[in-house]
Amino acid sequence: MPLSMVSSNQEVIISDVIASAELKQKLMNMGFTKGCKLYVLQGLTKGSIMVKVRDSKVVLNASTAHKIQCS
């Protein structure tokens, strides 16, 4: 399921990132790697989602969050 569909206060694991090479590299540099745990702090509201990845809080827009597949 895409990250954009995950509700607040849920923990998921990244299974894949389906994006252009440039966006995929940018996300990897921010810690969004396959097998990494994400905690959704605030689900999709007003076009963005806030997650905790590793030790950082990151806000992603809806289109980027939709490209991150989770389980």
N, C-alpha and C positions, 0 to 999 in steps of 0.2 A: 504494500500500500504506500502511496506517496506521503511524504512528511506533511504536506498540506492538509491531509485528512485526519491527522492524529489530534486527539483532544488534549486540552490542558492537563497537567499533572500526570502525564504518562511517560514511561521510559520505553524507548525502542532501540533497536540496533540497526545500523545502516547496512543494507544488503547490496546496494548498488547506487551509482550516480550516473544518470543518463543525461548527459549534457555535452556541449561542445568541448573540445580539448582545452580551450582557454578557461571556460567556467569551471570545468572539472579540476584543473590545476589550482585555480583560485580557492575553490572549496577545500581541496586537499591541504593547501597551505594554512587554512584556518582550522584544520583538524577534522574535517569531515571525510573520514576514510572508511573503507569497507570494514565491518566488524566493530566499529566504534559505537559506544552507547551514547544516546542523546536523551536528555530529559526536557520535555516540552513544558516550559514555564507558562507560556500564554499561547493558546491555540490561535488559529487563523482569525484575526479580527482586523478590520479596516485595511485589509490587503497585506498584512505582515504577520509573522509568527516569531516568537522569542523562544530560543532553546538554549540549554546549557550543554556545551560540548567541551569535554575534558574539563578545564578549569576556567572556561570563559563563557560569558553570555553573549549570544549573537542574535541579531534580528535579521530575518530573511524576508524578501518579498514573496508573494504567493507563487509567482512563476518559477522562482528558483527553488522554493520548498517543494514544488510539485515534481521536480527533477530528481529529488533524493528519495530513493525507495527504501522502505523500512520494513522490519518484521518484528 
